[in-house]
Amino acid sequence: MVTIPQASLRREQSKIPTHMQAAVYRGPNDVRVETVPVPEIGAREALIRVHTCGICGTDLKKIHTGSHSAPRIFGHETAGVIAAVGSEVRGFDVGDRVMVFHHIPCGECYYCRHNVFAQCPVYKKVGCTAGFEPSGGGFAQYVKVMDWIVGRGLVKIPDGVSFEQAAFVEPVNTCLKGVEALRLQPGETVLVIGQGPIGLILASLARRAGARVIASDLYQQRLTMSQAYQIDDTIDASGLNLVQEVRHRTEGRGPDAVMLAVGGNGLIRPAMDAVRFGGRVMLFAQTARGETTIDPAAICVDEKTLMGSYSASVELQDESARLVFNGEIDLAGLISHRFPLSEAVDALHLAANPQPDSMKIVIQPSL
């Protein structure tokens, strides 16, 4: 049994092992399934037994680029069951089904006062860990939730909602933040480049906001999935010139807005070329720091706006949770592959090298 001081627990816990499996990041493109200690918790913390953790593009970027020191345990789209609670935790009990936000802002600093929560120094601290430097920890059997996250970032899952559906609350929050930043008006046309799981969520939310949505992807299988989610106006970018085709479908102008849901910098210029004069381009997927090719006259002379949206917003937690929990969008239906923790390396490889038939990849330690 794991040694947790009784003073820090509300009640005695049982069946929590001393050690667990975890996918440990050891350096660039080096993740290994290892046995590590189960984290101990304090009086204001909680321990979650992970059921489902989605693989996010930010996890893959960190693993690929080596931007973070090793060792770490990544994974932050986490849903599971509370296995232990500290003695000072209120409102949560052992056995509660929950999802967790791994970032929560302080609510008081300059950036919080200006509603730029993702730039808050406290927000940038990760409040969930399965060991080592806190990095999310969802790619493990158990994850510790720290005190400021328990207070504002732990969300109960209603009865009848699956863990798989609930694991989408955090990514849906990030997508909702991006869509709201665009200030779409009913009847506007938005092009969503990329129809992986995030692109499809963005497209669904833009449609929900009243916009006409045009979606593009290189894989016809993904466009077929989009159509199943009522995104019917699609462009197969593998066989058509995207900029020319989207202008053809918008009376020669281009769309009012473009959302880029493909990582890297390579599609920024085409997105700027595609949008109409005076339109908006939202960079949503992970970009790379450094130089890229942007025509400054497109911003000055053509009055195009280049925008960015990063991570989640605490102001949208309730709305994003309601949207996910009410089943308005069948998010669990986006899951194409489920891997046990013992096969986490294969799961990460597939997520980093998407195939025509792959969408959302999740790791489920209980498999």
HELIX and SHEET records of a PDB file:
HELIX    1   1 GLN A    6  SER A    8  5                                   3    
HELIX    2   2 GLY A   57  THR A   65  1                                   9    
HELIX    3   3 TYR A  110  ARG A  113  1                                   4    
HELIX    4   4 PHE A  117  GLN A  119  5                                   3    
HELIX    5   5 ASP A  147  ARG A  152  1                                   6    
HELIX    6   6 PHE A  163  ALA A  166  1                                   4    
HELIX    7   7 VAL A  169  LEU A  182  1                                  14    
HELIX    8   8 PRO A  197  ARG A  208  1                                  12    
HELIX    9   9 GLN A  220  ALA A  228  1                                   9    
HELIX   10  10 LEU A  242  HIS A  248  1                                   7    
HELIX   11  11 ILE A  268  ALA A  274  1                                   7    
HELIX   12  12 PRO A  296  CYS A  300  1                                   5    
HELIX   13  13 VAL A  314  LEU A  316  5                                   3    
HELIX   14  14 GLN A  317  PHE A  325  1                                   9    
HELIX   15  15 ALA A  332  LEU A  334  5                                   3    
HELIX   16  16 LEU A  341  GLU A  343  5                                   3    
HELIX   17  17 ALA A  344  ALA A  352  1                                   9    
SHEET    1   A 2 HIS A  19  GLY A  27  0                                        
SHEET    2   A 2 ASP A  30  PRO A  37 -1                                        
SHEET    1   B 6 CYS A 128  THR A 129  0                                        
SHEET    2   B 6 TYR A 142  VAL A 145 -1                                        
SHEET    3   B 6 ALA A  46  GLY A  54 -1                                        
SHEET    4   B 6 GLU A  77  VAL A  85 -1                                        
SHEET    5   B 6 ARG A  97  VAL A 100 -1                                        
SHEET    6   B 6 LEU A 154  LYS A 156 -1                                        
SHEET    1   C 5 CYS A 128  THR A 129  0                                        
SHEET    2   C 5 TYR A 142  VAL A 145 -1                                        
SHEET    3   C 5 ALA A  46  GLY A  54 -1                                        
SHEET    4   C 5 LYS A 360  ILE A 363 -1                                        
SHEET    5   C 5 ILE A 335  PHE A 339  1                                        
SHEET    1   D 6 ASP A 233  ASP A 236  0                                        
SHEET    2   D 6 ARG A 212  ASP A 217  1                                        
SHEET    3   D 6 THR A 189  ILE A 193  1                                        
SHEET    4   D 6 ALA A 257  LEU A 260  1                                        
SHEET    5   D 6 ARG A 280  LEU A 283  1                                        
SHEET    6   D 6 THR A 305  GLY A 308  1                                        
END                                                                             
